[in-house]
Amino acid sequence: GEETGGWVGGVGVARRIEGTVESLDDVDEREIAPFLLTESERQAKSLVWHELTKGYLKQFEERQRERRKKQIERLQSGKVQTKRQAYPQAQSAAHATAMALEKTRAAGALNLDALSSLFSEQVFEQ
């Protein structure tokens, strides 16, 4: 079943399990206190996490800087690049559909007669 809810900023949030609503407001903080980190434990965990991931974080920040730099250069050059393949200008909706379907694996499984019947011109090769 679907389950949502939890603790957000120390506030109990309603949880829904298979259509019933259960409020967590009645949970005593003393019951969950053993599962929560103290401030010194949070700081220690943060230090360990940063130490273990510092190499990755440096690489990540460098990649982000490079991406932003390239994006700024593209915008300043006036060139807009897309990752999608450029298709030639289509003469009709049928022609555009045919060009788009050429690149898909599903094109071989399509009933081209049925697809052609949707358009007034014949552009699909049988």
NORGILIN-V878584 format. One record per pair of residues at least 24 apart in sequence whose C-alpha atoms are under 10 Angstrom apart, sorted by sequence separation. I is the first residue (numbers start at 1). J is the second residue. D is the distance in whole Angstrom. If there is no record, write none. Layout:
# NORGILIN-V878584
i;j;d
I;J;D
I;J;D
This chain:
# NORGILIN-V878584
i;j;d
94;118;8
95;119;10
99;123;10
94;119;6
98;123;7
99;124;9
93;119;8
94;120;8
95;121;9
97;123;9
98;124;6
92;119;9
94;121;7
95;122;9
96;123;10
97;124;9
98;125;9
93;121;10
94;122;8
95;123;6
92;121;9
94;123;7
95;124;8
94;124;8
92;123;10
